């Protein structure tokens, strides 16, 4: 296999780096209109920057029209931190009938032919109800509720080992873009708000989970075998040894990935944010945007740079022994 050429990128960040404790929300003149009453608005959710539950709810109220086309009408898992992110947080994916009518559920058959009720939302009321119940993060399946057996995306999480800087992540993301382009897939980058970048290829939902998982696994292994100095497909962290882990495991039934525009339960309240590949050349870190940037994110979403982001009419290729 031939390795795509290393892409040189400029390192001119879009803004000066800030420590999490320096990220402070400006106090709005008036509370943003929310379709759901938010209780305990003054509770501090992000203690290192004194960001409150009310500020988090205002962000989601503002961003709901951008987020719902991606997070809506698909099975989701919630990261709930009812006492703030520094306390105990937990994942919730099943309907415990505690959210009310705005948060819906869909029955999905699991391995032992037993049906479980999975959560999904499709309105701002549903989104804000989850926030009222202590949700910070929204993670979604790679399918919509209309057909939970046919994936509508491939997601490769470019996940750096400890000690690697963001320049290594940036370079790896561009390599993955070029590899997937070489087999006919258009891709779109997204900052995760965590450590890495998601390289996402939207799909017309035709392939079943077995095909999606097989393709993603084979591609990840091929990339790691072709460039073992920089990439690994090995799951154990002890085997990563300063390399980028090509996380293909999000491409299987029941696996989730963080949704575009979701906040993250991390210091400074970063958010997962779509980027253009041009912006990817100079962005400074995967936590560049925070919930303080709701207005800027809303404006960016209508820009020419992000026009058509995440949309492509394409199918999952059949993996062959080809040069990448």
C-alpha positions as a LaTeX table, in Angstrom:
\begin{tabular}{lrrr}
\hline
Residue & $x$ (\AA) & $y$ (\AA) & $z$ (\AA) \\
\hline
Unk1 & 0.00 & 0.00 & 0.00 \\
Unk2 & 1.14 & 3.50 & $-0.70$ \\
Unk3 & 1.03 & 6.04 & 2.07 \\
Unk4 & $-0.55$ & 9.41 & 1.28 \\
Unk5 & 1.94 & 12.22 & 1.36 \\
Unk6 & 2.35 & 14.07 & 4.62 \\
Unk7 & 0.36 & 17.26 & 4.48 \\
Unk8 & 2.07 & 20.36 & 5.75 \\
Unk9 & $-0.24$ & 22.67 & 7.69 \\
Unk10 & 0.19 & 26.09 & 9.20 \\
Unk11 & $-0.07$ & 26.48 & 12.94 \\
Unk12 & $-1.89$ & 29.77 & 13.29 \\
Unk13 & $-4.57$ & 29.28 & 15.89 \\
Unk14 & $-7.87$ & 31.07 & 15.45 \\
Unk15 & $-7.57$ & 32.56 & 18.93 \\
Unk16 & $-5.13$ & 32.54 & 21.80 \\
Unk17 & $-5.16$ & 29.45 & 23.95 \\
Unk18 & $-7.00$ & 29.75 & 27.23 \\
Unk19 & $-6.83$ & 27.66 & 30.34 \\
Unk20 & $-10.16$ & 26.13 & 31.41 \\
Unk21 & $-10.39$ & 28.33 & 34.46 \\
Unk22 & $-10.15$ & 31.38 & 32.23 \\
Unk23 & $-13.24$ & 30.45 & 30.26 \\
Unk24 & $-16.00$ & 32.59 & 31.77 \\
Unk25 & $-19.41$ & 33.13 & 30.27 \\
Unk26 & $-20.48$ & 36.70 & 29.84 \\
Unk27 & $-23.61$ & 37.36 & 31.84 \\
Unk28 & $-26.50$ & 37.75 & 29.38 \\
Unk29 & $-28.79$ & 40.71 & 29.64 \\
Unk30 & $-31.72$ & 38.32 & 29.80 \\
Unk31 & $-32.10$ & 34.58 & 30.16 \\
Unk32 & $-32.52$ & 32.84 & 26.82 \\
Unk33 & $-36.01$ & 31.56 & 26.16 \\
Unk34 & $-36.24$ & 27.86 & 26.97 \\
Unk35 & $-39.17$ & 25.55 & 26.19 \\
Unk36 & $-38.52$ & 23.81 & 29.52 \\
Unk37 & $-38.35$ & 25.25 & 33.03 \\
Unk38 & $-34.79$ & 24.77 & 34.29 \\
Unk39 & $-34.61$ & 24.29 & 38.03 \\
Unk40 & $-31.52$ & 25.10 & 40.12 \\
Unk41 & $-30.11$ & 27.39 & 37.43 \\
Unk42 & $-27.42$ & 28.69 & 39.79 \\
Unk43 & $-25.98$ & 25.25 & 40.54 \\
Unk44 & $-22.33$ & 25.20 & 39.45 \\
Unk45 & $-21.82$ & 22.39 & 36.95 \\
Unk46 & $-18.24$ & 23.17 & 35.88 \\
Unk47 & $-16.46$ & 24.09 & 39.14 \\
Unk48 & $-13.12$ & 25.07 & 37.59 \\
Unk49 & $-14.83$ & 27.90 & 35.67 \\
Unk50 & $-17.98$ & 28.48 & 37.78 \\
Unk51 & $-20.27$ & 27.68 & 34.84 \\
Unk52 & $-23.81$ & 27.01 & 36.00 \\
Unk53 & $-26.62$ & 24.71 & 34.99 \\
Unk54 & $-28.49$ & 27.78 & 33.76 \\
Unk55 & $-25.64$ & 28.76 & 31.45 \\
Unk56 & $-25.47$ & 25.22 & 30.10 \\
Unk57 & $-29.24$ & 25.21 & 29.48 \\
Unk58 & $-29.01$ & 28.58 & 27.73 \\
Unk59 & $-26.34$ & 27.18 & 25.42 \\
Unk60 & $-28.48$ & 24.18 & 24.47 \\
Unk61 & $-31.56$ & 26.39 & 23.99 \\
Unk62 & $-29.55$ & 28.53 & 21.59 \\
Unk63 & $-27.96$ & 25.66 & 19.73 \\
Unk64 & $-31.00$ & 23.33 & 19.54 \\
Unk65 & $-31.87$ & 24.18 & 15.90 \\
Unk66 & $-28.31$ & 23.23 & 14.86 \\
Unk67 & $-28.01$ & 20.15 & 17.02 \\
Unk68 & $-31.36$ & 18.43 & 16.43 \\
Unk69 & $-30.78$ & 17.61 & 12.73 \\
Unk70 & $-27.87$ & 15.43 & 13.95 \\
Unk71 & $-28.94$ & 14.24 & 17.40 \\
Unk72 & $-32.67$ & 14.09 & 16.79 \\
Unk73 & $-34.55$ & 10.92 & 15.87 \\
Unk74 & $-31.66$ & 8.58 & 16.59 \\
Unk75 & $-31.05$ & 6.36 & 19.64 \\
Unk76 & $-28.98$ & 8.31 & 22.13 \\
Unk77 & $-27.01$ & 7.79 & 25.31 \\
Unk78 & $-26.81$ & 10.59 & 27.82 \\
Unk79 & $-23.96$ & 11.53 & 30.12 \\
Unk80 & $-25.76$ & 12.79 & 33.21 \\
Unk81 & $-23.89$ & 14.69 & 35.93 \\
Unk82 & $-26.70$ & 15.65 & 38.26 \\
Unk83 & $-24.36$ & 17.24 & 40.82 \\
Unk84 & $-21.89$ & 18.68 & 38.34 \\
Unk85 & $-19.12$ & 17.23 & 36.23 \\
Unk86 & $-16.69$ & 16.92 & 39.14 \\
Unk87 & $-19.04$ & 14.54 & 40.94 \\
Unk88 & $-20.27$ & 11.14 & 39.82 \\
Unk89 & $-21.52$ & 11.06 & 36.21 \\
Unk90 & $-23.19$ & 8.15 & 34.46 \\
Unk91 & $-24.36$ & 6.97 & 31.04 \\
Unk92 & $-28.05$ & 6.40 & 30.44 \\
Unk93 & $-29.40$ & 4.84 & 27.26 \\
Unk94 & $-32.67$ & 3.20 & 28.31 \\
Unk95 & $-35.96$ & 4.89 & 29.09 \\
Unk96 & $-36.54$ & 4.82 & 32.83 \\
Unk97 & $-39.88$ & 6.66 & 32.36 \\
Unk98 & $-38.58$ & 9.57 & 34.41 \\
Unk99 & $-38.15$ & 12.16 & 31.64 \\
Unk100 & $-41.78$ & 12.75 & 30.71 \\
Unk101 & $-43.37$ & 12.82 & 27.27 \\
Unk102 & $-40.83$ & 15.13 & 25.57 \\
Unk103 & $-38.10$ & 12.46 & 25.70 \\
Unk104 & $-39.28$ & 9.56 & 23.60 \\
Unk105 & $-38.29$ & 5.94 & 23.38 \\
Unk106 & $-37.94$ & 3.26 & 20.73 \\
Unk107 & $-37.89$ & $-0.47$ & 21.31 \\
Unk108 & $-34.70$ & $-2.10$ & 20.01 \\
Unk109 & $-34.08$ & $-5.83$ & 20.10 \\
Unk110 & $-30.84$ & $-6.79$ & 21.80 \\
Unk111 & $-28.68$ & $-9.90$ & 21.40 \\
Unk112 & $-30.87$ & $-12.29$ & 23.35 \\
Unk113 & $-34.01$ & $-11.30$ & 21.43 \\
Unk114 & $-35.08$ & $-9.10$ & 24.32 \\
Unk115 & $-36.43$ & $-5.65$ & 23.49 \\
Unk116 & $-35.22$ & $-2.62$ & 25.44 \\
Unk117 & $-36.57$ & 0.93 & 25.29 \\
Unk118 & $-33.86$ & 3.31 & 24.05 \\
Unk119 & $-34.03$ & 7.07 & 24.43 \\
Unk120 & $-34.37$ & 9.52 & 21.57 \\
Unk121 & $-35.35$ & 13.15 & 21.18 \\
Unk122 & $-36.79$ & 15.10 & 18.27 \\
Unk123 & $-37.71$ & 18.51 & 19.69 \\
Unk124 & $-36.07$ & 21.36 & 21.65 \\
Unk125 & $-38.34$ & 20.34 & 24.54 \\
Unk126 & $-36.80$ & 16.88 & 24.56 \\
Unk127 & $-33.27$ & 18.25 & 24.40 \\
Unk128 & $-33.84$ & 20.74 & 27.24 \\
Unk129 & $-35.66$ & 18.16 & 29.34 \\
Unk130 & $-32.51$ & 16.05 & 29.26 \\
Unk131 & $-30.46$ & 19.08 & 30.33 \\
Unk132 & $-32.90$ & 19.78 & 33.16 \\
Unk133 & $-32.33$ & 16.18 & 34.28 \\
Unk134 & $-28.58$ & 16.79 & 34.55 \\
Unk135 & $-27.39$ & 15.83 & 31.06 \\
Unk136 & $-24.20$ & 17.41 & 29.76 \\
Unk137 & $-23.30$ & 15.12 & 26.83 \\
Unk138 & $-25.36$ & 13.55 & 24.04 \\
Unk139 & $-23.99$ & 10.52 & 22.20 \\
Unk140 & $-25.84$ & 8.93 & 19.29 \\
Unk141 & $-25.99$ & 5.67 & 17.36 \\
Unk142 & $-24.94$ & 5.73 & 13.72 \\
Unk143 & $-28.55$ & 5.17 & 12.64 \\
Unk144 & $-31.89$ & 6.91 & 12.68 \\
Unk145 & $-34.95$ & 5.45 & 14.35 \\
Unk146 & $-36.59$ & 4.72 & 11.00 \\
Unk147 & $-34.23$ & 1.76 & 10.50 \\
Unk148 & $-31.84$ & 0.89 & 13.31 \\
Unk149 & $-30.14$ & $-1.83$ & 11.24 \\
Unk150 & $-28.83$ & 0.46 & 8.45 \\
Unk151 & $-26.02$ & 2.88 & 9.34 \\
Unk152 & $-26.02$ & 6.45 & 8.05 \\
Unk153 & $-22.37$ & 7.24 & 8.77 \\
Unk154 & $-18.86$ & 5.95 & 9.33 \\
Unk155 & $-16.95$ & 7.57 & 12.20 \\
Unk156 & $-13.22$ & 7.21 & 12.73 \\
Unk157 & $-12.05$ & 8.71 & 16.01 \\
Unk158 & $-8.45$ & 9.86 & 15.65 \\
Unk159 & $-7.46$ & 9.30 & 19.27 \\
Unk160 & $-3.92$ & 10.27 & 20.39 \\
Unk161 & $-1.89$ & 8.38 & 22.92 \\
Unk162 & $-0.71$ & 10.25 & 26.01 \\
Unk163 & 2.06 & 12.68 & 25.17 \\
Unk164 & 1.11 & 13.31 & 21.55 \\
Unk165 & 0.29 & 16.90 & 20.69 \\
Unk166 & $-2.54$ & 18.17 & 18.53 \\
Unk167 & $-0.27$ & 18.50 & 15.51 \\
Unk168 & $-0.07$ & 14.69 & 15.40 \\
Unk169 & $-3.87$ & 14.50 & 15.55 \\
Unk170 & $-4.21$ & 17.09 & 12.80 \\
Unk171 & $-1.80$ & 15.23 & 10.51 \\
Unk172 & $-3.58$ & 11.92 & 11.15 \\
Unk173 & $-6.98$ & 13.45 & 10.38 \\
Unk174 & $-5.75$ & 14.72 & 7.01 \\
Unk175 & $-4.25$ & 11.32 & 6.23 \\
Unk176 & $-7.58$ & 9.67 & 6.95 \\
Unk177 & $-9.35$ & 12.22 & 4.78 \\
Unk178 & $-7.08$ & 11.35 & 1.88 \\
Unk179 & $-7.31$ & 7.60 & 2.43 \\
Unk180 & $-11.11$ & 7.67 & 2.46 \\
Unk181 & $-11.16$ & 10.01 & $-0.53$ \\
Unk182 & $-9.03$ & 7.52 & $-2.44$ \\
Unk183 & $-11.81$ & 4.94 & $-2.09$ \\
Unk184 & $-14.56$ & 7.37 & $-2.98$ \\
Unk185 & $-15.78$ & 8.69 & 0.37 \\
Unk186 & $-16.22$ & 12.37 & 1.15 \\
Unk187 & $-15.48$ & 13.14 & 4.79 \\
Unk188 & $-16.00$ & 15.93 & 7.29 \\
Unk189 & $-13.94$ & 16.72 & 10.42 \\
Unk190 & $-15.37$ & 17.47 & 13.84 \\
Unk191 & $-13.55$ & 18.58 & 16.96 \\
Unk192 & $-14.66$ & 16.27 & 19.74 \\
Unk193 & $-14.21$ & 18.70 & 22.60 \\
Unk194 & $-12.05$ & 15.97 & 24.12 \\
Unk195 & $-8.62$ & 14.81 & 22.91 \\
Unk196 & $-9.14$ & 14.03 & 19.26 \\
Unk197 & $-10.99$ & 14.58 & 16.01 \\
Unk198 & $-13.77$ & 12.60 & 14.38 \\
Unk199 & $-13.42$ & 12.01 & 10.65 \\
Unk200 & $-16.97$ & 11.25 & 9.53 \\
Unk201 & $-18.22$ & 9.86 & 6.23 \\
Unk202 & $-22.01$ & 10.22 & 5.93 \\
Unk203 & $-23.75$ & 7.29 & 4.22 \\
Unk204 & $-27.01$ & 6.64 & 2.49 \\
Unk205 & $-28.38$ & 3.97 & 4.86 \\
Unk206 & $-28.10$ & 0.79 & 2.80 \\
Unk207 & $-25.36$ & $-1.33$ & 4.41 \\
Unk208 & $-26.15$ & $-3.42$ & 7.49 \\
Unk209 & $-24.09$ & $-3.43$ & 10.66 \\
Unk210 & $-22.04$ & $-6.48$ & 9.69 \\
Unk211 & $-20.85$ & $-4.74$ & 6.51 \\
Unk212 & $-20.14$ & $-1.45$ & 8.28 \\
Unk213 & $-18.19$ & $-3.08$ & 11.10 \\
Unk214 & $-16.17$ & $-5.27$ & 8.73 \\
Unk215 & $-15.25$ & $-2.34$ & 6.49 \\
Unk216 & $-14.21$ & $-0.09$ & 9.38 \\
Unk217 & $-12.15$ & $-2.83$ & 11.06 \\
Unk218 & $-10.34$ & $-3.84$ & 7.87 \\
Unk219 & $-9.57$ & $-0.24$ & 6.98 \\
Unk220 & $-8.22$ & 0.55 & 10.44 \\
Unk221 & $-5.98$ & $-2.53$ & 10.40 \\
Unk222 & $-4.74$ & $-1.72$ & 6.91 \\
Unk223 & $-3.83$ & 1.83 & 7.91 \\
Unk224 & $-2.04$ & 0.60 & 11.05 \\
Unk225 & $-0.11$ & $-2.07$ & 9.09 \\
Unk226 & 0.85 & 0.43 & 6.42 \\
Unk227 & 2.16 & 3.02 & 8.88 \\
Unk228 & 2.85 & 1.24 & 12.19 \\
Unk229 & 5.09 & 4.06 & 13.38 \\
Unk230 & 2.18 & 6.48 & 13.61 \\
Unk231 & $-1.01$ & 4.39 & 13.80 \\
Unk232 & $-2.36$ & 1.43 & 15.73 \\
Unk233 & $-5.66$ & $-0.42$ & 15.70 \\
Unk234 & $-4.87$ & $-2.12$ & 19.03 \\
Unk235 & $-7.46$ & $-1.43$ & 21.69 \\
Unk236 & $-5.28$ & $-1.83$ & 24.86 \\
Unk237 & $-3.71$ & 1.51 & 25.77 \\
Unk238 & $-0.49$ & $-0.25$ & 26.75 \\
Unk239 & 0.03 & $-1.19$ & 23.09 \\
Unk240 & $-0.34$ & 2.30 & 21.66 \\
Unk241 & 3.19 & 3.50 & 22.48 \\
Unk242 & 2.97 & 7.10 & 21.32 \\
Unk243 & 0.80 & 6.38 & 18.30 \\
Unk244 & $-2.64$ & 7.42 & 17.09 \\
Unk245 & $-5.34$ & 4.86 & 17.87 \\
Unk246 & $-7.67$ & 4.48 & 14.89 \\
Unk247 & $-10.91$ & 3.97 & 16.81 \\
Unk248 & $-13.12$ & 2.02 & 14.41 \\
Unk249 & $-15.29$ & 0.58 & 17.22 \\
Unk250 & $-17.93$ & 3.29 & 16.90 \\
Unk251 & $-19.01$ & 1.59 & 13.68 \\
Unk252 & $-20.97$ & $-1.27$ & 15.15 \\
Unk253 & $-24.48$ & $-1.88$ & 16.40 \\
Unk254 & $-25.12$ & $-0.14$ & 19.69 \\
Unk255 & $-21.93$ & 1.95 & 19.63 \\
Unk256 & $-22.25$ & 5.72 & 19.93 \\
Unk257 & $-20.31$ & 8.87 & 19.08 \\
Unk258 & $-20.64$ & 12.33 & 20.56 \\
Unk259 & $-23.15$ & 14.44 & 18.65 \\
Unk260 & $-22.25$ & 17.67 & 16.86 \\
Unk261 & $-22.68$ & 20.69 & 19.16 \\
Unk262 & $-22.96$ & 18.58 & 22.31 \\
Unk263 & $-21.24$ & 19.98 & 25.38 \\
Unk264 & $-18.62$ & 17.78 & 27.04 \\
Unk265 & $-18.26$ & 17.04 & 30.74 \\
Unk266 & $-14.69$ & 18.36 & 30.75 \\
Unk267 & $-12.95$ & 21.39 & 32.25 \\
Unk268 & $-14.09$ & 24.65 & 30.68 \\
Unk269 & $-17.29$ & 23.21 & 29.11 \\
Unk270 & $-15.94$ & 22.49 & 25.60 \\
Unk271 & $-18.27$ & 21.41 & 22.81 \\
Unk272 & $-18.06$ & 19.07 & 19.84 \\
Unk273 & $-17.89$ & 21.36 & 16.81 \\
Unk274 & $-18.02$ & 20.77 & 13.03 \\
Unk275 & $-15.14$ & 22.20 & 11.00 \\
Unk276 & $-14.26$ & 22.59 & 7.37 \\
Unk277 & $-11.05$ & 20.92 & 6.22 \\
Unk278 & $-9.64$ & 24.40 & 5.58 \\
Unk279 & $-10.26$ & 25.36 & 9.22 \\
Unk280 & $-8.70$ & 22.08 & 10.28 \\
Unk281 & $-5.38$ & 23.39 & 8.98 \\
Unk282 & $-5.10$ & 26.04 & 11.69 \\
Unk283 & $-7.42$ & 25.16 & 14.57 \\
Unk284 & $-5.48$ & 25.02 & 17.82 \\
Unk285 & $-7.04$ & 22.18 & 19.83 \\
Unk286 & $-10.04$ & 19.83 & 19.96 \\
Unk287 & $-11.56$ & 21.88 & 22.79 \\
Unk288 & $-11.32$ & 25.17 & 20.89 \\
Unk289 & $-15.04$ & 25.95 & 21.22 \\
Unk290 & $-16.95$ & 26.07 & 24.51 \\
Unk291 & $-20.53$ & 26.74 & 25.52 \\
Unk292 & $-19.53$ & 30.42 & 25.67 \\
Unk293 & $-19.37$ & 30.29 & 21.86 \\
Unk294 & $-23.04$ & 29.50 & 21.19 \\
Unk295 & $-23.62$ & 32.69 & 19.20 \\
Unk296 & $-20.46$ & 32.20 & 17.16 \\
Unk297 & $-21.32$ & 28.54 & 16.47 \\
Unk298 & $-24.78$ & 29.53 & 15.26 \\
Unk299 & $-23.26$ & 32.10 & 12.91 \\
Unk300 & $-20.61$ & 29.67 & 11.67 \\
Unk301 & $-23.23$ & 27.06 & 10.82 \\
Unk302 & $-24.67$ & 29.35 & 8.12 \\
Unk303 & $-21.27$ & 30.19 & 6.62 \\
Unk304 & $-20.05$ & 29.15 & 3.21 \\
Unk305 & $-17.26$ & 27.12 & 4.84 \\
Unk306 & $-19.75$ & 24.81 & 6.56 \\
Unk307 & $-22.34$ & 24.73 & 3.80 \\
Unk308 & $-23.27$ & 21.10 & 3.24 \\
Unk309 & $-21.23$ & 19.89 & 6.22 \\
Unk310 & $-21.97$ & 16.26 & 7.01 \\
Unk311 & $-24.05$ & 15.67 & 3.87 \\
Unk312 & $-23.10$ & 13.37 & 1.01 \\
Unk313 & $-24.92$ & 10.85 & $-1.15$ \\
Unk314 & $-22.57$ & 7.87 & $-0.91$ \\
Unk315 & $-22.53$ & 4.24 & 0.15 \\
Unk316 & $-20.14$ & 2.13 & 2.20 \\
Unk317 & $-17.60$ & 0.61 & $-0.20$ \\
Unk318 & $-16.85$ & $-3.08$ & $-0.26$ \\
Unk319 & $-13.39$ & $-3.43$ & 1.24 \\
Unk320 & $-10.87$ & $-4.92$ & $-1.13$ \\
Unk321 & $-7.13$ & $-5.47$ & $-0.96$ \\
Unk322 & $-6.35$ & $-2.21$ & $-2.66$ \\
Unk323 & $-3.63$ & 0.39 & $-2.34$ \\
Unk324 & $-4.68$ & 3.09 & 0.08 \\
\hline
\end{tabular}
